[in-house]
Amino acid sequence: MVFEESVTLAQPFDEALARVKESLAAEGFGVLTEVDMQETFDLRIGKDIDRFVILGACNPQLASRALDVEPQLGVLLPCNVVVRESSAGVCVEAMDPGVMITLAGRDELRPIVDDARKLIGDALDRLLPAAA
């Protein structure tokens, strides 16, 4: 099962992280939380990992519509977007909103999920270089 969409960027981590935030904002998502897993692991368990940040992104209009259909979807909000270093570059991974329908089993969510999937896809596409 595919549960995320991803792109890999060839730029410094801090620049990529800033671009991800800008791209999400351009599609109506605010970043409500930012969790630095590298720092957390170092402080809590003394483990050293590559740069790894989890952004809690929320599009208030979509979230409101989804919660009107199924209030228990709040446990899946905000949408997590991961920005992490890898040997291939900086990976940006976003949860596929379709997971919500799978978990909730509510077909009424389909139009909301389709809108969310498009906006997240557009945000990720915005990060890629324009085709020549």
C-alpha positions in Angstrom: 0.0 0.0 0.0 1.3 3.4 -0.9 0.7 5.8 1.9 2.9 8.8 0.9 3.9 11.0 -2.0 7.6 12.0 -2.2 10.1 14.0 -4.1 13.9 14.2 -3.6 15.7 17.6 -3.8 19.3 18.3 -4.6 19.9 21.3 -2.3 21.1 22.0 1.2 18.7 20.8 3.9 17.8 24.3 5.4 17.1 25.7 1.9 14.9 22.6 1.1 13.0 22.9 4.4 12.3 26.6 3.8 11.1 25.8 0.3 8.8 23.1 1.5 7.1 25.5 4.0 6.7 28.1 1.3 5.3 25.6 -1.2 2.8 24.3 1.4 1.7 27.9 2.2 1.2 28.6 -1.5 -1.4 25.7 -1.5 -3.2 26.9 1.7 -1.4 24.8 4.3 0.0 26.4 7.4 2.7 24.6 9.4 1.3 24.1 12.9 4.1 22.0 14.3 7.7 21.4 13.6 9.4 18.4 15.2 13.2 18.1 14.9 13.7 14.4 15.2 17.5 14.7 15.0 17.5 17.0 18.1 14.9 14.9 19.9 16.8 11.6 19.4 20.0 13.2 20.4 18.6 14.7 23.6 16.3 11.8 24.6 18.2 8.7 23.7 21.7 9.9 22.7 21.2 8.6 19.1 22.7 10.5 16.2 20.7 10.6 13.0 20.7 12.6 9.8 18.6 15.8 9.6 14.9 14.8 9.9 12.1 17.2 10.5 8.3 16.5 10.7 6.1 19.4 9.7 2.5 19.3 10.9 0.7 21.0 8.0 -3.0 21.9 8.0 -5.3 23.4 5.4 -8.0 24.7 7.6 -10.8 24.6 4.9 -10.1 21.0 4.1 -9.7 20.0 7.8 -13.0 21.6 8.6 -14.8 19.8 5.9 -13.3 16.5 6.9 -14.1 16.9 10.5 -17.7 17.8 9.6 -18.0 14.4 8.0 -16.0 12.4 10.6 -14.8 14.1 13.8 -12.6 11.2 14.7 -10.3 12.1 11.8 -8.8 14.6 14.2 -6.4 11.9 15.2 -4.9 12.0 11.7 -4.5 15.8 11.7 -2.4 17.8 11.0 -1.0 16.2 7.8 2.6 15.1 8.4 5.2 16.2 5.9 8.7 14.8 6.4 11.8 16.6 5.3 14.9 14.4 5.8 18.4 13.9 4.6 19.2 10.7 2.6 22.1 9.5 0.5 20.0 10.6 -2.6 19.5 14.2 -1.3 16.8 15.8 0.8 13.6 13.6 0.7 10.2 15.3 1.1 7.4 12.9 2.0 3.8 13.7 2.6 1.1 11.3 3.7 -1.4 10.4 1.0 -4.8 11.8 2.2 -6.4 8.7 0.7 -5.3 6.9 3.8 -8.2 8.7 5.6 -10.8 7.0 3.5 -9.2 3.7 4.0 -9.2 4.1 7.8 -12.6 5.9 8.1 -14.5 3.9 5.5 -16.5 7.0 4.7 -17.2 7.6 1.0 -18.4 11.2 1.8 -14.7 12.0 2.4 -13.7 11.3 -1.3 -14.2 14.9 -2.6 -12.2 16.3 0.3 -9.5 13.7 0.0 -9.3 14.4 -3.8 -8.9 18.1 -3.1 -6.2 17.5 -0.5 -4.4 15.0 -2.7 -4.3 17.6 -5.5 -3.0 20.4 -3.2 -0.3 18.3 -1.6 0.7 17.0 -5.1 0.9 20.6 -6.3 3.0 21.6 -3.3 5.4 18.8 -4.0 5.5 19.5 -7.8 6.3 23.2 -7.0 9.5 22.0 -5.4 10.8 20.3 -8.5 12.8 22.2 -11.2 10.7 23.3 -14.2 11.0 21.0 -17.2 13.2 22.4 -19.9 
